[in-house]
């Protein structure tokens, strides 16, 4: 039973396999060929490599997908590196072969016309090596750019420039569509990192070595030492060979190549790599996978079999893009289906040209849509189109050395330059030296080149200087007829010379006066600055003020003088012959406040001392006089009365401290008024000049005229002066006599002017803020940063002081104008804190004293009485009680005990010495004289009569008046 079963099962398996083979053979016999064109320069390295990869891509694709019904049939054409050849090939393929798509052409120049043909015939054009950004601007929906657009690498290049802080870069590019296409994007990217493009070097692809050398010699005479090379591989090799020959691959030079050259480094000979030693290159990045490794091995073996004349062939990213492009096209064709692979012919006519007679692909729109939707993992990375463009934009920055290339950094749009591709930080854009690896620069130097040099074989820098009629201490131009040369001296010139000597390198320059044919000034300062923008001068040195308007055309160094615009006016001597000058030390509000506090303090002391101190009792006039006398006598600390209350002592201590400060301040101010020369400015501020319609002067050629107009000055009231002497004459005359009431100066001029006329004028107000004097250079000049650092070194050292003393004079030789102009009277603002302390202390003591009084006398004051008249009576009684002596105070108790003891002793002595025969009266001195005038109120409710007794002037006890009782 087992044997027949096994035979039956084997027969079943055989039948199944036979049916599958038959079905496979049927499918193979029913595959649909689809014509596809390939236009390449088959005699070039990239052409041979690309075509080989395309064939291998289709072979691998259909081997892994044998059930697909479509098969791409390649129709190759050799364009022979010719634009016309590529166009003819495309026309032939579309018109005669009726290809459904074209892979190619190889370069950007050939692609322009081919793209137009494809757009007209609705035939997709797929290029894996044409990189020019200008191809994208054609807006052809049937053009697909598998390779990275050249514009995608400009930000990587600008990141390199920014990382090393280079300020200038010169692009060297081929004079064709490929070379020119990247330049607008490159210039914009460099400008975004504040790098200037001073020159663009264009080299023809057909240029001889001599022509290339001539252009390189021209570059050597310029300051820029950073060069960005964008051209074909073949032309680039010739350029570097010539650069090495003439010495431009030495230390100090920087060379950066785009991926057009860098991607092909692996195929170069050792001699070519040696000529590129130290070059930085931007290279397309692709991830190294196991599939890529296996394909590379297979490709090298197959390519070597088909091209035995080429040895050591290495696969580049161009081949990977060709492989992925062919695979994507095969996927798209299979996705479209097996129908409509034909062209609709144009109606035949003898008048139609060959271009007009081409047909239109009926499958083109569907194939276009299919290509737009293709996404897969290719050998070069993720493959997908967005508006016909590949989206991969990761680059490597490599350094060419003797062993080939060395990785310096990766660049991505998200993170910029970084040593590791996946740093984990997706929010930070890096552009610093810490994020790149070490670089060996041309000349085997490890030091980063500064990116520019003063050419030793170049011309001297032309430094423009202004022609001045006045204030020649800053810049003075004189002609020496003996030596037949112009000599330029002055403060600004010495500062500039000192700054240039501080630079770590030598700079040759010469001063050229900005003069006309007659020897006078050739224009305003703005005109002189504009000459730098026009490149007539390499720089301008002089008393040039840094302004916002000028900075739109030129770059300024850091300022080397003080900044600002000020008003200078005459000063007059008020003299000290004033009968009321003793009132001037204090302002009116301080006098009034002081007087009020003297009265207030006297009142507080009276309230605190009235019930316990005999000096503050008596008739009302006596009490008022005593209180005021006591308060005002504190000014000279001559008070005779003694205060006995602790609260009063506290108030007096505070007040004496306040009075001490006031008197000392008053004395110092009055002394200053009587001894120092009293000079006052005739004008206090610039608004007073505008309001009074006074004439105002300003320096000729200065930038302050627009400022004065903005401040609403009447232009007819403005007068120009050129020299310090002329300004002195105008100010001396005054506005009413044909002169001016004030002069507008920039701070450096003002210091010089006041140094000469410090006894007549003073500065009263700073009216405008400026940045001072600076040196002028072209926009983006690399000298600006170095000169600015040198300015800081000079201004912070002794050299600057010596230059100022030599040209502007020592400022301390003239009495400080601030000491000549009297200070204002002392105001309440300087002492309100003292008065606040005295007021709070006095009020506190007053409140405490009254509270204690009301609490102690509460039983006599707060008698229940709800009648309307009783309130007035209660207030009257309260005042009457307050007017009484507080005999319970310890001073009065002590005095009472002493008085009783004296009276008792007098009675005992009188009794023992008296005689009946005595006929004489005793002397008045034998009686006590410690009496007190009768008080206004002599009694109070519930007190004994003897408590408020008094004595007559003769010392005899008088009869006590009965106390006055309050009747409810």
C-alpha positions in Angstrom: 0.0 0.0 0.0 2.8 2.4 0.7 4.4 1.9 -2.7 1.5 3.1 -4.8 0.9 6.0 -2.5 4.5 7.3 -2.9 4.2 6.9 -6.7 0.9 8.8 -6.8 2.4 11.7 -4.6 5.5 12.0 -6.8 3.3 12.1 -9.9 1.3 14.9 -8.3 4.3 17.0 -7.5 5.7 16.5 -11.0 2.4 17.7 -12.6 2.4 20.8 -10.4 6.0 21.8 -11.2 5.4 21.2 -14.9 2.4 23.5 -14.9 4.3 26.3 -13.2 7.2 26.0 -15.7 4.7 26.1 -18.5 3.0 29.2 -17.0 6.4 30.9 -16.6 7.4 30.1 -20.2 4.0 31.5 -21.2 4.7 34.7 -19.3 8.1 35.1 -20.8 6.8 34.7 -24.2 4.2 37.4 -23.5 6.4 40.2 -22.1 6.0 43.6 -23.6 9.1 45.4 -24.7 9.2 49.2 -23.9 11.7 51.3 -25.8 13.8 53.6 -23.6 16.5 56.0 -24.8 19.9 56.5 -23.1 22.0 59.5 -24.1 25.5 59.6 -22.6 29.0 60.6 -23.5 30.2 57.0 -23.8 33.8 58.0 -24.2 34.0 59.6 -20.7 34.5 57.9 -17.4 31.0 58.9 -16.1 29.4 57.9 -19.3 30.9 54.4 -19.2 30.2 53.9 -15.5 26.6 55.2 -15.8 25.7 53.0 -18.8 27.2 50.0 -17.0 25.1 50.7 -13.9 21.9 51.1 -16.0 22.4 47.7 -17.6 23.1 46.1 -14.3 20.0 47.8 -12.7 17.7 46.4 -15.3 19.2 43.0 -15.1 18.9 42.9 -11.3 15.4 44.3 -11.4 13.9 41.7 -13.7 15.9 38.9 -12.2 14.2 39.7 -8.9 10.8 40.3 -10.6 10.5 37.7 -13.3 6.7 37.9 -13.3 6.6 41.5 -14.5 5.2 41.7 -18.0 7.1 44.8 -19.2 10.7 44.9 -20.2 12.7 48.0 -20.8 14.7 47.9 -24.0 17.7 50.3 -24.0 18.4 52.4 -27.1 21.7 54.1 -26.4 23.2 57.1 -28.2 26.6 58.5 -27.8 26.4 62.3 -27.6 30.2 62.6 -27.8 30.3 65.4 -25.2 28.5 67.7 -27.7 25.3 69.7 -27.1 24.2 69.3 -30.7 25.0 65.6 -30.6 22.7 65.2 -27.5 19.9 67.1 -29.2 20.2 65.1 -32.4 20.2 61.9 -30.4 17.1 62.9 -28.5 15.3 63.9 -31.7 16.1 60.6 -33.3 15.0 58.5 -30.2 11.7 60.3 -29.9 10.8 60.6 -33.6 12.1 57.4 -35.0 12.3 54.9 -32.1 9.4 56.4 -30.2 11.0 55.9 -26.8 8.7 56.2 -23.8 11.5 57.8 -21.7 15.1 59.0 -22.0 17.8 58.4 -19.3 20.2 61.3 -19.7 21.8 63.4 -21.1 25.0 63.5 -19.1 25.6 67.2 -18.4 23.6 70.4 -17.9 24.5 72.0 -21.2 23.1 69.1 -23.1 20.0 68.9 -21.0 18.4 72.2 -21.9 17.3 71.3 -25.4 16.6 67.6 -24.6 14.2 68.8 -21.8 12.3 71.0 -24.3 11.9 68.0 -26.7 10.7 65.8 -23.9 8.2 68.4 -22.8 6.9 68.7 -26.3 6.6 65.0 -26.9 5.5 64.2 -23.3 8.4 61.9 -22.9 10.0 61.9 -19.4 13.7 62.9 -19.3 15.5 61.3 -16.3 19.0 62.7 -15.6 21.3 61.2 -13.1 24.3 63.6 -13.7 23.0 67.0 -14.8 23.1 69.1 -11.6 22.7 72.7 -12.7 20.0 74.6 -10.7 19.0 76.4 -13.9 17.4 73.2 -15.2 14.8 73.4 -12.4 13.8 76.9 -13.6 12.6 75.5 -16.9 9.4 74.3 -15.1 9.1 71.2 -17.2 6.8 68.6 -15.7 8.6 65.8 -17.7 12.1 66.5 -16.4 13.3 64.4 -13.4 16.6 65.2 -11.7 17.8 62.2 -9.8 21.1 63.8 -8.8 21.3 66.4 -6.2 20.8 70.0 -7.4 23.9 72.1 -7.2 22.0 74.7 -5.2 21.6 72.2 -2.3 25.3 72.3 -1.5 25.8 76.1 -1.3 24.7 76.2 2.3 27.3 73.5 3.1 29.9 75.7 1.5 28.8 78.8 3.3 28.8 76.9 6.6 32.5 76.1 6.0 33.2 79.8 5.3 31.3 80.8 8.5 33.0 78.2 10.6 36.4 79.6 9.9 35.2 83.2 9.9 36.4 84.1 6.5 35.0 87.4 5.2 35.7 87.1 1.5 35.5 84.2 -1.0 36.1 84.2 -4.8 34.2 81.6 -6.9 36.1 80.2 -9.8 33.7 78.5 -12.2 33.4 77.3 -15.8 31.9 79.6 -18.4 29.0 77.4 -19.3 25.5 76.5 -18.0 26.9 74.1 -15.4 29.3 76.6 -14.0 27.0 79.6 -14.0 24.0 77.9 -12.6 25.2 77.7 -9.1 26.6 81.2 -8.8 23.4 83.2 -7.8 22.7 80.7 -5.1 26.3 80.6 -3.9 26.5 84.4 -3.6 23.3 84.6 -1.6 24.5 81.8 0.7 27.8 83.6 1.3 26.1 86.9 1.9 23.8 85.3 4.5 27.0 84.5 6.6 28.4 88.0 6.1 31.0 86.9 3.5 31.6 89.1 0.5 32.3 88.1 -3.1 34.8 90.7 -4.3 35.4 89.1 -7.6 34.1 86.2 -9.8 36.6 84.3 -11.9 35.2 82.7 -15.0 37.3 80.2 -17.0 36.3 78.9 -20.4 36.2 75.1 -20.7 38.4 75.5 -23.8 40.9 77.7 -22.1 44.6 76.8 -22.5 46.9 76.4 -19.6 48.4 79.8 -20.3 44.9 81.4 -20.1 44.3 79.6 -16.8 47.6 80.8 -15.5 46.9 84.3 -16.5 43.6 84.3 -14.5 45.4 82.8 -11.5 48.0 85.5 -11.5 45.3 88.0 -11.5 43.8 86.4 -8.4 47.2 86.5 -6.7 47.2 90.3 -6.8 43.9 90.4 -4.9 43.5 90.3 -1.1 41.1 87.3 -1.1 42.7 83.9 -0.4 39.5 81.7 -0.3 38.6 80.2 -3.6 35.5 78.1 -4.4 36.0 75.9 -7.5 32.9 74.8 -9.5 33.7 73.2 -12.9 34.0 69.9 -14.6 36.5 67.3 -13.3 38.8 67.6 -16.3 39.0 71.4 -16.2 39.4 71.3 -12.4 42.4 69.1 -12.6 44.1 71.5 -15.0 43.3 74.4 -12.8 44.9 72.8 -9.7 48.0 71.7 -11.6 48.5 75.3 -12.7 47.8 76.7 -9.3 50.5 74.4 -7.8 52.9 75.4 -10.5 52.7 79.2 -9.8 52.7 78.8 -6.0 49.0 79.2 -5.1 48.9 75.9 -3.2 51.2 77.2 -0.5 50.3 78.3 3.0 47.7 81.0 3.4 45.5 79.8 0.5 42.1 78.1 0.9 40.6 76.0 -1.9 37.0 74.6 -1.7 35.6 72.3 -4.4 32.0 71.4 -5.1 30.8 67.9 -5.4 31.3 67.9 -9.2 35.0 67.5 -8.6 35.0 65.9 -5.1 32.8 63.0 -6.0 35.3 61.8 -8.6 38.4 62.0 -6.4 38.6 58.2 -6.1 39.2 57.9 -9.8 42.1 60.3 -9.9 45.7 59.6 -10.3 48.2 60.1 -7.5 49.9 63.0 -9.3 46.5 64.9 -9.5 45.8 64.3 -5.8 49.2 65.7 -5.0 48.4 68.9 -6.8 45.2 69.2 -4.7 46.9 68.6 -1.4 45.1 70.6 1.4 41.9 71.2 -0.6 38.5 71.1 1.2 35.7 69.5 -0.7 32.0 69.0 -0.4 31.1 65.5 -1.3 27.7 63.7 -1.7 26.9 61.4 1.2 25.4 58.0 0.7 25.0 55.3 3.4 27.3 52.3 3.1 25.1 49.2 3.3 25.6 45.5 2.7 23.6 45.7 -0.6 25.9 48.5 -1.8 29.0 46.6 -0.8 27.8 43.5 -2.8 26.8 45.6 -5.8 30.2 47.4 -5.8 32.0 44.0 -6.0 29.8 42.8 -8.8 30.1 46.0 -10.7 33.9 46.2 -10.5 34.2 42.6 -11.8 31.7 43.2 -14.6 33.1 46.6 -15.6 36.6 45.2 -15.7 35.4 42.5 -18.0 33.9 44.9 -20.4 36.6 47.6 -20.1 39.9 45.8 -19.8 41.8 48.9 -20.8 40.7 50.7 -17.6 42.4 49.5 -14.4 41.5 50.2 -10.7 38.0 51.5 -11.6 36.1 52.7 -8.6 32.3 53.3 -8.4 31.1 56.8 -7.6 27.8 58.3 -6.6 27.1 59.0 -10.3 26.9 55.3 -10.9 24.6 54.8 -7.9 22.2 57.5 -9.2 22.2 55.8 -12.7 21.3 52.5 -11.1 18.5 54.0 -9.0 17.2 56.0 -12.0 16.9 52.8 -14.2 15.2 50.9 -11.4 12.7 53.7 -10.8 11.9 53.9 -14.5 11.3 50.1 -14.7 8.9 50.3 -11.7 7.0 53.2 -13.2 6.6 51.4 -16.6 5.3 48.3 -15.0 2.9 50.3 -12.9 1.5 52.1 -15.9 0.5 48.8 -17.6 0.9 47.3 -21.0 -1.2 49.5 -23.2 -0.9 52.8 -25.1 2.8 52.5 -25.8 2.5 54.4 -29.0 2.8 58.0 -30.3 0.2 60.1 -31.9 1.6 61.3 -35.2 1.1 64.9 -36.4 -0.7 65.4 -39.6 1.8 65.0 -42.4 2.7 68.1 -44.3 5.6 69.1 -46.4 5.8 72.5 -44.6 6.4 71.0 -41.2 9.9 71.0 -39.8 11.4 67.9 -38.3 10.8 69.2 -34.8 7.2 69.9 -35.6 6.7 66.5 -37.0 7.5 64.5 -33.9 4.6 62.7 -32.3 3.2 62.8 -28.8 3.4 59.9 -26.4 0.0 58.7 -25.3 1.5 57.0 -22.3 3.6 60.0 -21.2 1.1 61.6 -18.7 0.6 58.2 -16.9 4.3 57.5 -16.8 4.9 61.0 -15.4 2.4 60.3 -12.6 3.9 56.9 -11.9 7.4 58.3 -11.6 6.2 61.0 -9.2 4.8 58.3 -6.9 7.8 56.0 -6.9 9.5 55.6 -3.5 12.0 52.9 -2.5 15.3 52.4 -0.8 18.0 52.7 -3.5 21.7 52.2 -3.4 22.3 56.0 -3.0 19.6 56.2 -0.2 15.9 56.9 -0.1 14.6 57.5 -3.6 11.6 59.8 -4.2 10.7 62.9 -6.2 9.2 66.2 -5.1 8.4 68.4 -8.0 10.8 66.3 -10.1 13.7 66.8 -7.7 15.6 64.4 -5.5 15.3 65.3 -1.8 18.5 63.9 -0.4 20.7 66.8 0.9 23.3 65.4 3.2 27.0 66.1 2.4 30.4 65.2 3.7 33.2 67.7 4.0 36.5 66.0 3.2 40.2 67.1 3.2 42.4 66.0 0.3 45.8 64.7 1.5 48.5 62.5 0.2 46.5 59.3 1.0 43.4 60.4 -0.8 40.7 62.0 1.4 40.0 62.4 5.1 36.6 63.1 6.6 36.3 66.5 8.3 32.6 66.8 9.0 29.0 66.0 7.9 26.6 68.7 6.9 22.8 68.5 7.1 20.2 71.3 6.7 19.0 70.7 10.3 22.3 70.5 12.2 24.9 72.2 9.9 28.4 70.9 10.4 29.0 68.1 12.9 31.5 65.3 13.3 28.8 62.7 13.6 25.9 62.4 11.3 23.3 61.4 13.9 24.3 63.6 16.8 20.8 63.3 18.3 20.3 67.0 18.4 17.9 68.1 15.7 17.3 71.7 16.9 20.8 73.2 16.9 22.6 74.4 13.9 26.4 74.2 14.3 29.0 76.4 12.6 32.0 76.4 14.9 35.5 74.9 14.7 34.7 72.5 17.6 32.3 70.7 15.3 34.8 69.9 12.6 37.8 67.6 12.5 41.4 68.7 12.0 42.4 69.9 8.5 45.8 70.0 6.7 45.8 73.2 4.7 47.8 73.9 1.6 51.5 74.0 2.3 51.1 71.3 5.0 49.9 73.9 7.5 47.8 73.1 10.4 47.0 76.7 11.2 43.7 78.0 9.8 44.4 80.6 7.1 42.8 84.0 7.8 41.4 84.0 4.3 43.1 87.1 3.0 46.5 88.6 2.5 47.9 92.0 1.5 49.6 91.0 -1.8 53.3 91.6 -1.7 53.4 92.0 -5.4 50.3 94.2 -5.5 49.8 98.0 -5.3 49.8 100.1 -2.2 46.5 100.8 -0.6 45.1 104.2 -1.7 44.1 106.0 1.5 41.9 109.1 0.9 42.2 112.1 3.3 40.1 115.2 3.5 41.2 118.7 2.6 40.5 121.0 5.6 40.6 124.8 6.1 40.2 124.7 9.8 40.9 122.4 12.7 44.0 121.2 11.0 45.1 119.6 14.2 43.1 116.5 13.0 44.2 116.4 9.4 46.6 118.7 7.7 47.7 118.5 4.0 50.8 120.5 3.0 52.8 120.5 -0.2 56.5 120.4 0.0 57.9 122.1 -3.1 61.5 121.1 -2.3 60.7 117.4 -2.3 57.8 117.8 -4.7 55.5 115.7 -2.6 52.4 116.1 -0.5 52.8 115.6 3.3 49.8 114.6 5.4 50.0 115.0 9.2 47.6 115.4 12.1 46.0 113.6 15.0 43.9 111.2 12.8 47.0 110.4 10.7 49.1 109.6 13.7 46.4 107.3 15.2 46.1 105.5 11.9 49.8 105.0 11.6 50.0 103.7 15.1 47.1 101.3 14.4 48.7 99.9 11.2 52.0 99.3 13.0 50.1 97.2 15.6 48.8 94.8 12.9 50.6 91.4 12.9 51.5 91.9 9.2 52.8 94.7 7.1 50.5 96.8 4.9 51.7 99.2 2.3 49.6 102.3 1.8 49.8 105.9 0.7 47.7 109.0 1.6 46.0 110.7 -1.3 44.3 114.1 -0.6 40.7 114.5 -1.8 41.5 117.6 -3.7 40.4 119.3 -6.9 42.6 120.7 -9.6 42.9 124.0 -7.7 44.1 122.3 -4.5 40.9 122.8 -2.6 38.5 120.2 -1.3 36.8 118.1 -4.0 33.5 117.7 -2.0 31.9 117.1 1.3 32.8 114.4 3.8 29.9 112.3 2.4 31.4 112.6 -1.1 34.8 111.5 0.3 33.2 108.4 2.0 31.4 107.6 -1.2 34.6 107.4 -3.1 35.4 104.1 -1.2 32.1 102.7 -2.4 33.0 103.7 -5.9 36.4 101.9 -5.4 38.4 105.1 -6.1 39.9 104.7 -2.6 40.8 101.6 -0.7 40.1 103.4 2.6 39.6 106.9 4.0 41.3 108.3 7.1 40.5 111.5 8.8 38.0 113.1 11.1 35.2 111.0 9.6 32.2 110.5 11.9 30.5 107.1 12.0 26.9 107.6 10.9 24.1 105.2 9.9 23.7 106.7 6.5 27.4 106.3 5.6 27.4 102.7 6.9 25.0 101.7 4.2 27.9 102.1 1.6 31.0 101.4 3.6 32.3 99.6 6.7 33.7 101.5 9.7 36.2 100.3 12.2 35.6 100.8 15.9 35.7 104.5 16.9 38.9 106.0 18.3 37.5 109.2 19.7 34.6 110.2 22.0 31.2 110.4 20.5 28.4 113.0 20.5 27.4 116.5 19.3 27.2 119.3 21.9 26.2 122.9 22.3 28.9 125.5 23.2 27.9 129.0 24.5 29.6 132.0 26.0 29.9 132.4 29.7 29.5 135.6 31.7 30.8 136.6 35.2 27.9 137.5 37.5 30.3 138.6 40.2 29.9 138.5 44.0 28.8 142.2 44.5 25.3 141.2 45.5 23.7 142.4 48.8 21.4 139.4 48.9 24.0 136.8 48.0 23.7 135.3 51.5 20.2 134.0 50.4 21.6 132.2 47.3 23.2 129.1 49.0 19.7 127.7 49.7 16.8 127.6 47.3 13.5 129.2 48.0 11.7 125.9 48.9 14.6 124.9 51.2 14.4 128.3 53.0 10.6 128.0 53.5 10.8 124.4 54.6 13.6 125.2 57.1 11.6 128.1 58.6 8.5 126.0 58.9 10.4 123.3 60.7 12.0 125.7 63.1 8.5 126.9 64.2 7.2 123.3 64.3 10.1 122.0 66.4 9.6 125.0 68.8 5.9 124.1 69.1 6.7 120.4 69.7 9.2 121.2 72.4 6.7 123.6 74.1 4.0 120.9 74.2 6.4 118.3 75.6 7.9 120.7 78.3 5.0 123.0 79.2 3.6 121.0 82.1 6.9 120.0 83.6 9.4 122.8 82.9 9.1 126.3 84.4 11.1 127.8 81.5 8.2 127.1 79.1 5.5 128.5 81.4 4.3 132.0 82.1 2.3 134.5 80.1 1.4 133.4 76.5 3.8 136.0 74.9 6.6 134.7 77.1 5.9 131.1 76.2 5.8 131.8 72.4 9.0 133.8 72.6 10.8 131.2 74.6 9.7 128.3 72.3 10.8 130.2 69.1 14.0 131.4 70.8 14.9 127.9 71.9 14.2 126.5 68.4 16.2 129.1 66.4 19.0 129.2 69.0 19.9 125.6 68.0 21.4 127.1 64.8 24.3 128.4 66.9 23.8 125.9 69.7 23.3 128.7 72.2 20.0 127.6 73.8 19.9 128.5 77.6 16.8 126.5 78.5 17.2 123.0 79.6 14.6 120.4 78.5 13.8 117.8 81.1 11.4 115.4 79.2 13.0 112.4 77.5 10.8 112.8 74.5 11.8 116.4 74.2 15.5 115.5 74.4 15.0 112.9 71.7 13.4 115.5 69.4 16.1 118.0 70.1 18.9 115.6 69.4 17.4 114.8 66.0 16.8 118.4 65.2 20.3 119.5 66.3 21.7 116.9 63.8 19.5 118.3 61.0 20.5 121.9 61.9 24.2 120.9 62.0 24.1 119.5 58.4 22.1 122.5 57.1 24.5 125.1 58.6 27.6 123.3 57.4 26.1 123.0 53.9 25.1 126.6 53.9 28.5 127.7 55.0 30.3 125.7 52.3 28.0 126.9 49.6 28.3 130.5 50.7 32.0 130.2 50.8 32.1 128.9 47.3 29.9 131.7 46.1 32.1 134.3 47.7 35.5 132.9 46.6 35.0 131.1 43.2 34.6 133.1 40.0 30.9 133.1 39.2 30.6 132.3 35.5 27.2 131.4 34.0 26.3 130.3 30.5 24.3 132.7 28.5 22.1 129.9 27.2 20.9 126.9 29.3 19.7 124.6 26.6 19.2 124.3 22.8 15.4 124.7 23.0 16.0 128.3 24.3 17.9 129.1 21.1 15.1 127.8 19.0 12.4 129.6 21.0 14.3 132.9 20.9 15.2 132.6 17.2 18.9 133.0 17.9 21.6 132.4 15.3 23.5 129.1 15.7 26.8 128.1 14.1 28.0 124.7 12.8 31.2 123.5 11.2 31.4 123.6 7.4 31.3 120.1 5.8 30.0 118.5 9.0 27.1 116.1 9.0 25.2 118.1 11.7 23.2 120.3 9.3 20.5 117.6 8.7 20.3 117.1 12.5 19.7 120.8 13.1 16.9 120.8 10.5 15.2 117.9 12.2 15.3 119.9 15.4 13.2 122.6 13.7 16.0 125.2 13.4 15.3 127.9 10.9 17.8 127.4 8.1 18.2 131.1 7.8 19.4 131.2 11.4 22.2 128.8 10.8 25.7 130.1 10.0 28.8 128.2 9.0 32.3 128.5 10.5 35.4 126.7 9.2 38.0 127.4 11.9 38.2 127.8 15.6 39.2 131.4 15.3 36.2 132.2 13.1 33.9 130.5 15.6 35.4 132.6 18.4 34.7 135.8 16.5 31.1 134.8 15.8 30.4 133.8 19.5 32.1 137.0 20.7 29.8 139.2 18.6 26.6 137.5 19.7 23.5 136.8 17.8 22.3 140.4 17.9 25.5 141.8 16.3 25.9 139.5 13.3 27.4 136.6 15.3 25.9 133.5 16.9 24.5 132.7 20.3 25.8 129.1 20.3 28.0 126.8 18.3 27.3 123.1 17.5 30.4 121.0 17.9 31.3 117.3 17.7 33.0 116.2 20.9 36.6 116.0 19.5 36.3 119.5 18.0 34.7 120.8 21.2 37.6 119.6 23.3 40.1 121.3 21.0 38.0 124.5 20.9 37.5 124.7 24.7 41.2 123.9 25.2 42.0 127.2 23.4 39.1 129.3 24.8 38.2 127.7 28.1 37.9 131.1 29.8 35.2 132.3 27.4 32.9 129.4 26.6 31.5 126.2 28.0 29.5 123.2 27.0 25.9 123.2 28.3 24.2 120.3 26.6 24.8 117.2 24.6 22.2 117.3 21.8 23.0 114.2 19.7 24.6 110.8 20.1 27.1 109.6 17.5 29.8 106.9 17.4 32.8 109.1 17.1 35.5 109.0 14.4 36.4 105.8 12.6 38.4 104.6 9.6 36.5 103.8 6.4 36.9 100.6 4.4 34.9 98.9 1.7 31.9 96.8 2.7 33.2 93.4 3.7 36.8 94.3 3.8 38.8 91.8 5.8 40.9 94.6 7.2 38.0 96.0 9.2 38.1 93.4 12.0 41.9 93.4 12.3 42.1 97.2 12.3 39.3 97.4 14.8 41.3 95.1 17.2 44.3 97.2 16.6 42.3 100.4 17.4 41.4 98.9 20.8 45.1 98.2 21.6 46.1 101.7 20.7 43.3 103.5 22.5 43.9 101.5 25.7 47.6 102.2 25.8 49.8 105.2 26.5 50.4 105.8 22.8 47.0 107.3 22.4 47.5 109.7 25.3 50.8 110.9 23.8 49.1 111.5 20.4 46.3 113.5 22.0 48.7 115.6 24.0 50.8 116.3 21.0 48.0 117.5 18.7 45.1 118.4 21.0 47.0 119.7 24.0 46.7 118.6 27.6 43.2 119.2 28.9 44.3 119.9 32.4 46.2 123.0 31.3 42.9 124.8 31.3 40.7 125.2 34.4 37.8 122.9 34.2 34.8 124.8 33.0 32.7 122.9 35.5 34.5 124.7 38.3 34.0 128.1 36.7 30.3 127.8 36.3 28.7 128.1 39.7 26.6 125.3 41.0 22.9 125.8 41.6 21.6 126.6 45.0 21.0 123.8 47.5 17.5 122.5 47.0 15.0 120.6 49.1 15.7 117.5 47.0 19.1 117.1 48.7 17.7 117.3 52.3 14.1 116.0 52.2 15.3 112.8 53.9 16.6 114.8 56.9 13.4 116.7 57.2 11.4 113.5 56.9 13.4 111.9 59.8 12.9 115.1 62.0 9.2 115.3 61.2 8.5 111.6 61.9 10.5 111.8 65.2 8.7 115.0 66.3 5.2 113.8 65.4 5.9 110.4 67.2 7.1 112.2 70.3 4.1 114.5 70.2 1.6 111.7 69.8 3.2 109.7 72.6 3.1 112.6 75.0 -0.5 113.6 74.2 -1.6 109.9 74.5 0.1 109.7 77.9 -1.6 112.9 79.0 -5.1 111.9 77.9 -4.7 108.5 79.5 -3.5 109.9 82.9 -6.2 112.6 83.0 -9.0 110.4 81.6 -11.1 110.4 84.8 -11.3 114.2 84.8 -11.7 114.7 81.0 -14.2 111.9 80.1 -17.1 113.0 82.4 -20.4 111.7 81.0 -22.2 114.7 79.5 -24.3 114.4 76.4 -25.4 118.0 76.1 -24.2 119.9 73.0 -22.6 122.6 75.1 -20.6 120.2 77.2 -18.3 119.3 74.2 -17.0 122.8 74.1 -16.7 122.9 77.8 -14.9 119.6 77.8 -12.3 120.9 75.3 -11.9 124.0 77.4 -11.4 122.0 80.6 -8.9 119.7 78.8 -6.8 122.7 77.8 -7.1 124.1 81.3 -5.9 120.8 82.8 -3.1 120.7 80.3 -2.0 124.2 81.3 -1.5 123.1 84.9 1.8 122.0 86.3 2.4 118.3 86.5 3.5 118.3 90.1 3.8 114.6 90.1 6.8 114.9 87.9 9.9 114.0 89.8 11.5 117.4 89.6 8.6 119.1 91.3 8.4 116.4 94.0 12.0 116.9 94.8 11.6 120.7 94.9 8.6 120.4 97.2 10.5 118.3 99.7 13.4 120.7 99.7 10.9 123.6 100.3 9.2 122.0 103.3 12.6 121.2 104.9 13.7 124.8 104.5 10.5 126.1 106.0 10.7 123.8 109.0 14.2 124.8 109.7 13.3 128.5 109.5 10.6 128.1 112.2 12.9 126.3 114.6 15.6 128.9 114.3 13.1 131.8 114.7 11.7 130.3 117.9 15.0 129.8 119.5 16.5 133.2 118.7 13.5 135.4 119.1 13.4 137.9 122.0 10.5 139.9 123.4 12.7 143.0 123.2 13.3 142.5 119.5 12.3 145.6 117.6 13.6 145.0 114.2 12.1 143.1 111.3 14.0 140.2 109.7 15.8 140.7 106.4 13.8 139.6 103.3 16.7 137.4 102.3 15.8 135.1 105.2 12.6 134.1 103.5 12.5 131.6 100.7 12.5 133.1 97.2 11.6 129.9 95.2 8.2 131.1 94.1 6.1 130.7 91.1 3.7 133.2 89.6 0.1 132.3 90.0 -1.0 129.8 87.4 -3.9 130.5 85.1 -5.7 127.5 86.6 -5.1 126.9 90.2 -7.2 123.9 91.2 -8.7 120.8 89.9 -11.4 118.5 90.9 -10.5 116.1 93.7 -7.2 117.7 94.7 -6.1 119.2 98.0 -5.7 122.9 98.2 -2.1 122.6 99.4 -1.0 120.8 96.3 -1.3 123.9 94.1 -0.2 126.5 96.7 2.2 129.3 95.8 4.2 131.9 97.6 4.2 135.7 97.4 7.3 137.6 96.3 8.3 138.3 99.9 8.6 134.6 100.5 5.6 134.5 102.9 3.0 131.8 102.4 -0.2 133.4 101.1 -3.6 132.1 101.7 -4.5 129.3 99.3 -7.4 129.9 97.0 -10.0 127.2 97.1 -9.9 124.9 94.1 -12.4 125.4 91.3 -14.8 122.5 91.0 -16.4 121.3 87.7 -20.1 121.2 87.9 -21.9 118.6 85.9 
